[in-house]
Amino acid sequence: MNEERAPETPAASDKKGGALRSTLLTVVILAAMAIFGLGLYWSVQPQPFSVTENVVELAGADAISEGDDPSSAVPGVAVVSTIIRVASTLLDKPGGFLHNDMTPPGVIIDNMSNWEYGVLTEVRDSVRSLRNDFSRSQTQSIENQSLQKADSDFNFSAEAWLIPSAEEMYKDGVSMLNQYLADLKSGRDPSARFYTRADNLRAYLQVVEKRLGSYGQRLAASVGDPELTAAFDTRAQQSPEAEATSSAQQLGAEATPWTEIDDVFYEARGYSWALYHMMTAIQIDFRDVLKQKNAEVSMHQIIRDLEMAIVRKYSPMVLNGHGFGVLANHSLVLASYLGRANAAVIDLRVLLERG
């Protein structure tokens, strides 16, 4: 005859319930720590890469000359290889492309998401310039189909996460650029050309100076101290072109909400990171043009200021200090470097036009 099981006492029941709650709490804490740690790792900005080594890797050692002042044996290989590497970094860095993530930790990492969008903005500008300017000898020339497809792919919405996802479209865009690079080297496709002319570069620089000017204004609008903002605006108005539009910009400028200060900062950092590599590649492909126009100094200044704009930030958060206070003002520091780079871009464009 089976013995009847004695009912659990309230004390034993409470003990089991407490153990279960403790186990669940431990699991939740460990999961939160894992997500937090993974988020920190994914939020680290990728290190700058060597443009010359990247050209050798993608186009071969014969595509670029060695030395302190390398130049491309095939016009355009440095620019195209750099765009491919920058776009691939968006997809292959730790965590992959996070801008369209719907699950943690990607969905809560807004700093890296904004950094990615800044990089993507420069990739889109570069591919559009490849399609409309660098690969065209004149307005009636035939458009390269690979660049046409790549331009369409990279302009796909960065928010898309379902079929087709943004990653799928951007991977296809990278494939199209690789196809264009192969045709550029082999010469098989008559439409796969790259013309290193001053007017082509000038058209691209017009886009760059507008981007840098926009980011500079948005960063300055993030500054909480009106005196610092006024000082920055005074520096930005040194050129005649800036003076002509300063009043309109001040009328239309609005202070950046404090919740968006870090968003603007990281987006500008991402754009600067991509533009730094692009300008280094342009220096290689357009070396002869820059020498003829005596524009090498301006190009060096652009690259130097962009390099300083993307140095590692050790502070875990974007600080928005006032004047000579205890805390730094990261937005204003970045705006200063981008303002200097923008002034050099304007000088370079003028030299290409008149030099």
Secondary structure, DSSP 8 states (H G I E B T S, - for coil): ---------HHHHHHHHHHHHHHHHHHHHHHHHHHHHHHHHHTS------HHHHHHHHH-GGGB--SSS--BSSTTHHHHHHHHHHHHHHHHSTT---TT--STTGGG-HHHHHHHHHHHHHHHHHHHHIIIIIT-SSTTS---HHHHHHHHHHTS-TT--SSS-HHHHHHHHHHHHHHHHHHHHH--STT------HHHHHHHHHHHHHHHHHHHHHHHTT-S-HHHHHHHHHHHTTSHHHHHHHHHHHHH-----GGGHHHHHHHHHHHHHHHHHHHHHHHHHTHHHHHHTT-HHHHHHHHHHHHHHTS---SSS--B--TTSSS-BHHHHHHHHHHHHHHHHHHHHHHHHH-
